[in-house]
Amino acid sequence: MAKTNPGQFVREVRQELAKVTWPTRKETLVTTAMVFVMVTFIATFFFLVDQLLSVGVEAILGLGA
């Protein structure tokens, strides 16, 4: 493995960072909002499925009596 000096490393890192396409503020906010919406949707879905399964297990085993 070839060793590079710290100056060379910093130059290479800057070159790679120049290639990165950074998202705009609007894109970041929209993506963040979509993540929160999807997390809320999935959490609600799993809560409802859990409640349904709980009712079913209690009905089968008679634990709710």
C-alpha positions as CSV (number, residue, x, y, z in Angstrom):
1,M,0.0,0.0,0.0
2,A,1.4,3.3,-1.1
3,K,1.8,5.9,1.7
4,T,1.0,9.5,1.0
5,N,2.0,12.5,3.0
6,P,-0.7,14.5,4.9
7,G,-0.6,17.4,2.3
8,Q,-1.3,15.0,-0.6
9,F,-4.1,13.4,1.5
10,V,-5.8,16.7,2.1
11,R,-5.6,17.6,-1.6
12,E,-7.2,14.3,-2.6
13,V,-10.0,14.8,0.0
14,R,-10.7,18.3,-1.3
15,Q,-10.9,16.9,-4.9
16,E,-13.3,14.2,-3.8
17,L,-15.5,16.7,-1.8
18,A,-15.7,18.9,-5.0
19,K,-17.3,16.0,-6.8
20,V,-20.1,15.6,-4.2
21,T,-23.5,16.9,-5.1
22,W,-25.0,18.4,-1.9
23,P,-28.8,18.6,-1.5
24,T,-30.4,22.0,-1.3
25,R,-32.1,23.2,1.9
26,K,-35.5,22.6,0.3
27,E,-34.6,19.0,-0.7
28,T,-33.3,18.3,2.8
29,L,-36.5,19.6,4.5
30,V,-38.8,17.7,2.1
31,T,-36.9,14.5,2.6
32,T,-36.9,14.9,6.4
33,A,-40.6,15.6,6.4
34,M,-41.2,12.4,4.3
35,V,-39.2,10.4,6.7
36,F,-41.3,11.6,9.6
37,V,-44.5,10.9,7.7
38,M,-43.4,7.4,6.8
39,V,-42.2,6.7,10.4
40,T,-45.6,7.8,11.8
41,F,-47.5,5.7,9.2
42,I,-45.4,2.6,9.9
43,A,-45.6,3.0,13.7
44,T,-49.4,3.4,13.5
45,F,-49.7,0.4,11.2
46,F,-47.6,-1.8,13.5
47,F,-49.6,-0.5,16.6
48,L,-52.9,-1.5,14.9
49,V,-51.5,-4.9,13.9
50,D,-50.2,-5.5,17.4
51,Q,-53.6,-4.6,18.9
52,L,-55.4,-6.9,16.5
53,L,-53.1,-9.8,17.2
54,S,-53.4,-9.1,21.0
55,V,-57.2,-9.3,20.8
56,G,-57.0,-12.5,18.7
57,V,-54.6,-14.2,21.2
58,E,-56.7,-13.1,24.2
59,A,-59.9,-14.5,22.4
60,I,-58.2,-17.8,21.7
61,L,-56.6,-18.3,25.1
62,G,-59.3,-16.7,27.1
63,L,-56.9,-14.5,29.0
64,G,-59.3,-11.5,28.8
65,A,-61.9,-13.0,31.1
